[in-house]
Amino acid sequence: MIQRRPNNLTAPLSGAALLALALLFLNAGASLAEPAKLAVRGDGIQEGAPMPKKFTADGEDQSPSISWSKVPPGTKSIAITLTDPGAPRGTWWHWILFNIKPDESKIDRVEKVAALANGVMQGRNDFGKTGYNGPDPPPGKVHHYFFRVMALDTVLALKANCNKQEFNQAIQGHVLAEGDLTATYKR
């Protein structure tokens, strides 16, 4: 003889069970929430417009000044990247800059050194170099370059000259807010 267990799925939940379920759903929602948005601006860079030549390999190849809107409470550091997802070999990383103090709202032309005097660090880009290297696409199609500013809830425990995989792993689950500025470039 088979005994069946009573089906309690239709039984009313206790107040404690309802509270536990509500907290579970709230926590799940919080971890799945999209990061808040930051407004990002660049020195002479207009959203969707061509990158000024001075910020490319055809010019001075110097990083532009980048500024951003106020970061959310709980921000411990800020990171900036520049990528080209349309590069022939897949997304090409031009810049990794991290551990900018949370009270900063702008960076100016950054030297091509691994560790700056103010504690900011730079990773190794896909050119195998430290710091910023601007657009250097092959002739042909228009490429899109994404400056991304991220407010993080941690100071990254990475060494200067880290690579993009180390950087991406370190920021997982730590992005409170982010914003992009997109520029184009074509040869």
C-alpha positions in Angstrom: 0.0 0.0 0.0 1.4 3.4 -1.0 1.0 6.2 1.4 0.7 9.7 0.0 2.1 12.7 1.8 -0.4 15.4 2.3 -0.2 18.2 -0.3 0.6 21.3 1.7 1.0 23.5 -1.3 -2.5 24.8 -0.9 -2.2 25.3 2.8 -2.0 29.0 3.9 1.5 30.1 4.7 2.4 31.4 8.2 3.4 35.0 8.7 7.0 34.0 9.2 7.0 31.9 6.0 5.6 34.8 4.0 8.2 37.2 5.4 11.0 34.7 4.5 9.6 34.4 0.9 9.4 38.1 0.6 13.0 38.6 1.7 14.1 35.9 -0.6 12.5 37.6 -3.6 13.7 41.0 -2.6 17.3 39.8 -2.3 17.1 37.9 -5.6 15.8 41.1 -7.2 18.5 43.2 -5.7 21.3 41.0 -7.1 19.7 40.9 -10.5 19.1 44.7 -10.7 20.8 46.6 -13.4 23.5 49.0 -12.3 22.5 52.7 -12.0 23.4 54.9 -14.9 26.2 57.5 -15.0 26.4 60.3 -17.5 29.8 60.2 -19.2 31.4 63.1 -21.1 34.7 63.4 -23.0 37.0 66.3 -23.9 35.9 67.1 -27.5 34.1 63.8 -27.9 30.5 63.9 -28.9 28.3 60.8 -28.5 28.3 58.8 -31.7 30.6 61.2 -33.5 34.1 60.6 -34.8 36.9 60.6 -32.3 39.1 63.6 -32.5 42.4 62.6 -34.3 44.6 63.7 -31.4 43.2 60.8 -29.3 44.0 58.2 -32.0 47.1 56.4 -33.2 47.1 58.8 -36.2 47.5 61.8 -33.8 49.1 62.2 -30.3 47.5 58.9 -29.1 46.9 60.6 -25.7 44.0 59.8 -23.5 41.2 62.3 -23.5 39.8 64.0 -20.3 36.7 61.9 -19.2 34.2 63.1 -16.7 31.1 61.5 -15.2 28.1 62.3 -13.1 27.8 61.8 -9.3 28.4 58.2 -8.2 26.0 56.4 -5.9 26.5 56.0 -2.1 28.7 53.1 -1.3 31.1 53.7 -4.2 34.7 52.8 -3.1 36.5 53.3 -6.5 35.9 54.1 -10.1 37.2 52.3 -13.2 37.3 53.3 -16.9 37.8 51.1 -19.9 37.9 51.7 -23.7 37.0 48.9 -26.0 36.3 48.3 -29.7 33.9 45.4 -30.0 34.1 45.5 -33.8 37.8 44.7 -34.1 38.8 42.0 -36.5 39.9 39.6 -33.7 37.0 40.3 -31.4 36.6 43.0 -28.7 39.9 44.9 -28.5 40.8 46.6 -25.3 42.5 50.0 -25.6 42.5 51.0 -21.9 42.0 49.8 -18.4 42.2 52.4 -15.6 41.1 51.6 -12.1 41.1 52.5 -8.4 40.2 56.2 -9.1 39.0 57.7 -5.8 35.2 57.9 -5.5 35.1 61.6 -4.8 36.7 62.3 -8.3 34.5 63.2 -11.2 37.1 63.6 -13.9 40.4 62.3 -15.1 42.7 64.3 -17.4 45.2 63.1 -19.9 46.7 60.1 -18.1 50.4 59.2 -18.4 51.2 55.8 -19.8 52.5 54.4 -16.6 51.3 51.4 -14.6 50.8 53.1 -11.2 50.1 56.8 -10.9 51.2 58.9 -7.9 47.6 59.3 -6.7 47.1 55.5 -6.4 45.3 55.0 -9.7 46.5 52.0 -11.7 46.4 51.0 -15.3 46.2 47.6 -16.9 47.8 46.2 -20.0 45.8 46.8 -23.2 45.5 44.4 -26.2 48.5 46.1 -27.8 50.5 44.6 -25.0 51.2 48.1 -23.6 50.4 49.9 -20.3 47.8 52.6 -20.3 45.9 54.2 -23.1 46.3 53.4 -26.8 43.6 55.0 -28.9 41.9 53.9 -32.1 44.2 52.2 -34.6 41.8 50.3 -36.9 42.5 48.7 -40.2 41.3 50.7 -43.2 37.7 50.2 -44.2 34.7 50.2 -42.0 33.8 52.5 -39.2 34.7 51.2 -35.7 32.8 52.1 -32.5 34.8 52.9 -29.3 33.1 52.6 -25.9 34.5 54.5 -23.0 32.8 52.9 -20.0 32.9 54.4 -16.5 32.0 52.1 -13.6 31.4 53.0 -10.0 32.5 50.0 -7.9 31.7 49.0 -4.3 35.3 47.9 -3.7 38.9 49.0 -4.3 40.3 46.5 -6.7 43.0 44.2 -5.3 44.8 44.0 -8.6 48.3 44.8 -9.5 49.1 47.4 -12.1 49.5 45.9 -15.6 46.8 43.4 -15.0 45.1 42.0 -18.1 41.5 42.3 -19.2 40.6 38.8 -17.9 41.9 39.7 -14.4 40.1 43.0 -14.5 36.8 41.5 -15.6 37.0 38.9 -12.9 37.8 41.5 -10.2 34.8 43.7 -11.1 32.2 40.8 -11.2 29.4 41.6 -8.8 30.9 45.0 -7.8 29.4 47.5 -10.3 27.0 49.9 -8.7 26.7 52.2 -11.6 28.0 52.6 -15.1 27.8 54.8 -18.2 29.2 54.8 -21.7 30.4 57.4 -24.2 30.6 56.0 -27.7 32.9 57.5 -30.4 33.6 56.3 -33.9 36.8 56.2 -36.0 37.5 55.2 -39.6 40.6 55.1 -41.8 
